[in-house]
Amino acid sequence: MKLTLEEIARLTGCQFDGDKNAVVTGADGLENAGPEQVSFLENPKYIARVGASKAAAVFLPNALKDKIEEGPANRFYCDQPRWAYAQILAKIHEEKWKPEPVSISEHAEISPEARLGKGVGIGSFTVVKARTMIGDGTRVAAQVHIGFNARIGKNCVLHPQVVIGDYCELGDNVIVHPGAVIGAEGYGYWTDPKTGTQRKVAQVGRVVIEDDCEIHSNVTIDRATTGETRIGAGTMIDNLVQIGHNCTTGPNCLIISQTGLAGSTKLGRQVILAGQVGVAGHLTIGDGAVVTAQTGVMSDVAPKSILFGSPARPHREAMKLQALMNKLPEMYDALKKVKALLSKGEKETAHAES
């Protein structure tokens, strides 16, 4: 990648101060960026790093204009410096990961009953079952399995070793990373009350992934017992997430690594579940709620709540309880002293009365 700073200003829409003809070839963090790279500052907490940075140019918030004397002389000002920086990363990505020419491998196994749109690419040893439809411009890498009667939208990307189960549906512009399994059987069993034997309950539903979602590596999304497991448009799911049968999410949720949703959980719009969150089944988490890392959710969550702890509590309450827990040894020692003094006083009173 080679861009002049003037070209970057046009690309990002930022106001620019400096040498418009200077050329950059890459991007990095403030501490590591070199004289041919751009960087950014989002959090004023790290403003000292701008002064020490050797970057060719830096994206800064409008609020900091003319407030930083040291550091790179070339500066871009905008409301969202992180997003401006992300547009440069996108340019770098285009250069480093140019898509291969569209082709259908002779080693792929494609049912004659499958229907492929225009410009579809299929990699080696991929399987596409009967009555499946794949939309225009979608790229399917090697060793992908797409089941019977599935629907894949336009301009999707399925990376190697993805599994899309029978009857499942992906909208347009969906990205699925290696090893993800969409539409495996839900975890459904009935326990015989007389013998304790586990009896399998057939899972006959499907999974629907709406438009513009991204499913990262080794995610598992189980198909519904009946009906649908549905992921709302624009939802981003991190690595190693488990989503049980009949769960639904609203649009634009963030579900972060090692989170698990038990069956029939319902997420509202723009819910954030941080790493290692566990959610019990048949619960509803309201719009805009944030559940912080390693929180265990065992009851419904009101919209815009911020929860922490196990069991989950409102964030401030949980932090106060955590602070009190740290003081328990000190409080216990004080309690023992109080008990000793009370016991001594009782003995002296009893002696005086006798």
C-alpha positions as a printed Julia matrix, in Angstrom:
354×3 Matrix{Float64}:
   0.0     0.0     0.0
   1.23    3.48   -0.88
  -0.94    6.48   -0.14
  -0.16   10.15    0.18
  -1.54   11.88    3.25
  -3.71   13.98    0.95
  -5.25   10.74   -0.42
  -5.85    9.51    3.11
  -7.6    12.76    4.01
  -9.95   12.32    1.04
 -10.54    8.65    1.84
 -11.4     9.23    5.5
 -12.98   12.68    5.3
 -10.67   13.97    8.04
  -9.32   17.49    8.35
  -5.57   17.39    7.7
  -2.67   19.49    8.91
   0.82   18.81    7.55
   2.69   17.7     4.44
   0.02   16.48    2.04
   2.61   14.9    -0.29
   4.15   12.63    2.35
   3.66    8.92    1.57
   2.77    6.13    4.0
   2.91    2.39    3.4
   1.33    0.93    6.52
  -0.22    1.39    9.96
   0.56    0.42   13.56
  -0.07    1.4    17.18
   1.37    4.64   18.55
   4.26    2.93   20.31
   5.32    0.82   17.31
   4.51    2.95   14.27
   7.48    4.01   12.15
   8.14    7.0     9.87
   6.13    5.48    6.98
   3.1     4.43    9.01
  -0.05    6.05   10.36
  -1.49    5.58   13.83
  -4.37    6.89   15.95
  -5.39    8.05   19.41
  -8.9     7.42   20.68
  -8.59    7.56   24.47
  -7.07   10.81   25.86
  -5.69    8.68   28.71
  -2.86    7.7    26.34
  -2.12   11.19   25.05
   1.54   10.95   26.17
   2.08    8.21   23.59
   1.38   10.71   20.8
   4.28   12.84   21.92
   6.65    9.87   21.86
   5.35    8.37   18.61
   7.53    8.13   15.5
   4.56    7.69   13.19
   4.39    9.61    9.92
   0.89   10.82   10.83
  -1.71   10.31   13.51
  -5.52   10.41   13.62
  -6.72   12.52   16.57
 -10.11   13.52   18.01
 -11.32   16.99   17.05
 -11.35   17.9    20.75
  -7.55   17.63   20.88
  -6.82   19.99   18.03
  -3.95   22.37   18.91
  -3.61   20.75   22.35
  -0.71   18.38   21.65
   2.6    20.09   20.97
   4.91   17.1    20.58
   4.69   14.07   18.34
   4.03   13.67   14.59
   3.68   16.92   12.7
   1.18   15.38   10.27
  -2.23   15.11   11.87
  -5.74   14.09   10.87
  -8.65   15.4    12.96
 -12.08   13.8    13.07
 -14.86   12.7    15.45
 -14.03    8.99   15.17
 -10.26    8.49   14.8
 -10.5     4.73   15.35
 -12.88    4.36   12.42
 -10.7     6.53   10.2
  -7.72    4.34   11.1
  -9.81    1.23   10.35
 -10.31    2.46    6.79
  -6.53    2.41    6.32
  -6.4    -1.12    7.72
  -9.04   -2.08    5.14
  -6.73   -0.8     2.38
  -3.86   -2.86    3.77
  -6.12   -5.91    3.95
  -7.06   -5.49    0.3
  -3.39   -5.57   -0.64
  -2.33   -8.49    1.56
  -5.36  -10.74    1.05
  -6.38  -10.24   -2.53
  -9.16  -12.7    -3.41
  -8.23  -15.56   -5.7
  -9.77  -15.65   -9.17
 -13.32  -16.94   -9.07
 -13.52  -20.6   -10.03
 -15.3   -23.84   -9.19
 -12.8   -26.55   -8.33
 -12.99  -29.79  -10.25
 -12.45  -31.5    -6.89
 -15.64  -30.06   -5.35
 -18.7   -32.27   -4.97
 -21.71  -30.24   -6.08
 -25.14  -31.79   -6.45
 -26.69  -31.31   -9.88
 -29.78  -30.12   -7.99
 -27.85  -27.27   -6.34
 -28.23  -23.78   -7.81
 -25.26  -21.41   -7.95
 -25.54  -17.69   -8.7
 -23.24  -15.62  -10.89
 -19.62  -15.32   -9.85
 -19.75  -18.03   -7.19
 -16.41  -19.61   -6.26
 -16.17  -23.13   -4.79
 -12.91  -24.54   -3.35
 -11.45  -28.04   -3.5
 -13.16  -30.86   -1.58
 -16.15  -28.73   -0.73
 -19.53  -30.47   -0.69
 -22.78  -28.77   -1.73
 -25.85  -30.94   -1.26
 -29.04  -31.13   -3.32
 -31.55  -28.25   -3.55
 -29.13  -25.81   -1.94
 -28.97  -22.28   -3.39
 -25.89  -20.03   -3.28
 -26.26  -16.34   -4.18
 -24.25  -14.2    -6.58
 -20.66  -13.39   -5.69
 -20.39  -15.76   -2.74
 -17.01  -17.42   -2.18
 -16.85  -20.85   -0.61
 -13.36  -22.03    0.36
 -11.94  -25.55    0.43
 -13.34  -28.33    2.61
 -16.65  -26.61    3.37
 -19.79  -28.73    3.83
 -23.13  -27.16    2.88
 -26.07  -29.41    3.63
 -29.32  -30.26    1.91
 -31.78  -27.48    1.0
 -29.63  -24.71    2.51
 -29.77  -21.07    1.41
 -26.62  -18.92    1.17
 -27.08  -15.25    0.26
 -25.12  -12.92   -2.0
 -21.49  -11.9    -1.43
 -20.93  -14.23    1.51
 -17.52  -15.65    2.46
 -17.27  -19.16    3.89
 -13.75  -19.96    5.04
 -12.22  -23.48    5.1
 -13.88  -26.25    7.09
 -17.1   -24.41    7.77
 -20.21  -26.58    8.14
 -23.65  -25.26    7.17
 -26.35  -27.75    8.14
 -29.4   -28.91    6.25
 -32.18  -26.32    5.79
 -30.08  -23.5     7.29
 -30.08  -20.0     5.81
 -27.48  -17.26    5.57
 -28.4   -13.74    4.45
 -26.28  -11.46    2.28
 -22.73  -10.38    3.16
 -22.28  -12.99    5.89
 -18.72  -14.02    6.78
 -18.12  -17.38    8.47
 -14.59  -18.16    9.69
 -12.82  -21.55    9.79
 -14.26  -24.36   11.86
 -17.64  -22.77   12.6
 -20.6   -25.16   12.66
 -24.01  -23.69   11.91
 -26.97  -25.99   12.23
 -25.68  -28.99   14.18
 -28.34  -30.73   16.27
 -29.47  -28.92   19.39
 -28.73  -30.49   22.76
 -32.11  -32.04   23.52
 -32.81  -35.03   25.78
 -35.64  -36.36   27.93
 -34.87  -38.19   31.15
 -36.98  -41.28   31.8
 -38.25  -40.72   35.37
 -38.34  -44.46   36.09
 -34.92  -45.52   34.82
 -32.96  -42.27   34.58
 -32.12  -43.12   30.98
 -31.52  -40.17   28.64
 -33.76  -40.28   25.59
 -32.85  -38.24   22.51
 -35.31  -35.54   21.41
 -35.09  -34.99   17.65
 -34.1   -31.46   16.61
 -36.04  -30.68   13.44
 -35.68  -26.89   13.16
 -33.02  -24.76   11.45
 -30.67  -21.79   11.88
 -31.14  -18.4    10.18
 -28.25  -15.93   10.05
 -29.46  -12.53    8.86
 -27.56  -10.05    6.65
 -24.13   -8.59    7.47
 -23.24  -10.94   10.33
 -19.75  -12.27   11.02
 -19.28  -15.64   12.7
 -15.72  -16.27   13.88
 -13.74  -19.48   14.23
 -15.07  -22.53   16.05
 -18.46  -21.02   16.86
 -21.32  -23.5    17.18
 -24.9   -22.43   16.57
 -27.38  -25.28   17.12
 -30.46  -25.74   15.03
 -33.79  -25.36   16.74
 -35.81  -28.2    18.2
 -38.67  -26.8    16.11
 -38.79  -23.44   14.38
 -35.61  -21.36   14.2
 -32.45  -20.35   15.96
 -32.01  -16.81   14.58
 -29.07  -14.38   14.62
 -30.07  -10.77   13.97
 -28.61   -8.61   11.21
 -25.2    -7.09   11.89
 -24.46   -9.29   14.91
 -20.79  -10.18   15.41
 -19.92  -13.44   17.17
 -16.38  -14.03   18.43
 -14.41  -17.31   18.52
 -15.52  -20.26   20.64
 -19.08  -19.11   21.32
 -21.86  -21.67   21.87
 -25.43  -20.71   21.0
 -28.06  -23.27   21.94
 -31.2   -24.33   20.13
 -34.01  -21.81   19.62
 -31.95  -18.82   20.77
 -32.59  -15.49   19.04
 -30.64  -12.26   18.97
 -31.67   -8.8    17.9
 -29.61   -6.81   15.4
 -26.08   -5.53   16.03
 -25.25   -7.6    19.09
 -21.66   -8.35   20.14
 -21.13  -11.84   21.57
 -17.54  -12.29   22.7
 -15.29  -15.31   23.08
 -16.23  -18.34   25.19
 -19.74  -17.1    25.89
 -22.48  -19.71   26.12
 -26.23  -19.24   25.61
 -28.5   -22.03   26.81
 -31.56  -22.9    24.73
 -34.33  -20.39   24.01
 -32.36  -17.36   25.24
 -33.55  -14.11   23.65
 -31.25  -11.11   23.19
 -32.59   -7.67   22.32
 -30.99   -5.07   20.08
 -27.32   -4.11   20.53
 -26.72   -6.4    23.49
 -23.06   -6.91   24.48
 -22.01  -10.17   26.11
 -18.34  -10.0    27.11
 -15.98  -12.98   27.31
 -17.01  -16.11   29.21
 -20.54  -14.95   29.94
 -22.96  -17.77   30.73
 -26.7   -17.31   30.21
 -29.27  -19.79   31.54
 -32.03  -20.94   29.23
 -35.39  -19.3    28.48
 -34.2   -15.84   29.59
 -34.63  -12.44   27.94
 -31.85   -9.85   27.86
 -33.18   -6.39   27.03
 -32.05   -3.92   24.39
 -28.68   -2.3    24.97
 -27.77   -4.41   28.01
 -24.07   -5.0    28.74
 -23.04   -8.18   30.54
 -19.41   -7.97   31.61
 -16.82  -10.75   31.48
 -17.32  -13.98   33.44
 -20.83  -13.04   34.52
 -23.44  -15.72   35.11
 -26.95  -14.61   34.1
 -29.73  -16.54   35.85
 -32.73  -14.25   35.42
 -34.13  -11.8    32.87
 -32.14   -8.61   32.28
 -33.75   -5.19   31.91
 -32.84   -2.99   28.9
 -29.61   -0.96   29.22
 -28.53   -2.79   32.38
 -24.84   -3.28   33.11
 -24.25   -6.55   34.97
 -21.28   -8.17   36.68
 -20.67  -11.23   38.83
 -22.12  -14.67   39.37
 -24.98  -14.56   39.99
 -25.25  -11.41   37.9
 -25.96   -8.14   39.72
 -26.04   -4.49   38.66
 -22.45   -3.48   38.05
 -22.09   -0.91   40.87
 -23.74   -3.17   43.41
 -21.5    -6.07   42.38
 -18.37   -3.94   42.67
 -19.38   -2.75   46.17
 -19.93   -6.36   47.22
 -16.54   -7.28   45.8
 -14.91   -4.52   47.82
 -16.65   -5.77   50.96
 -15.5    -9.31   50.26
 -11.91   -8.1    50.24
 -12.45   -6.64   53.72
 -13.96   -9.81   55.22
 -10.75  -10.95   57.02
 -10.42   -7.52   58.65
 -14.12   -7.48   59.56
 -13.9   -11.0    60.98
 -10.95  -10.04   63.21
 -12.87   -6.99   64.45
 -15.93   -9.14   65.15
 -13.86  -11.57   67.23
 -12.53   -8.67   69.3
 -16.06   -7.33   69.87
 -17.27  -10.78   70.92
 -14.32  -11.13   73.29
 -15.09   -7.74   74.88
 -18.79   -8.58   75.23
 -17.96  -11.95   76.78
 -15.58  -10.29   79.22
 -18.21   -7.7    80.15
 -20.83  -10.4    80.77
 -18.45  -12.3    83.05
 -17.61   -9.17   85.04
 -21.33   -8.32   85.4
 -22.14  -11.82   86.58
 -19.26  -11.73   89.1
 -20.39   -8.36   90.44
 -23.99   -9.56   90.9
 -22.84  -12.64   92.79
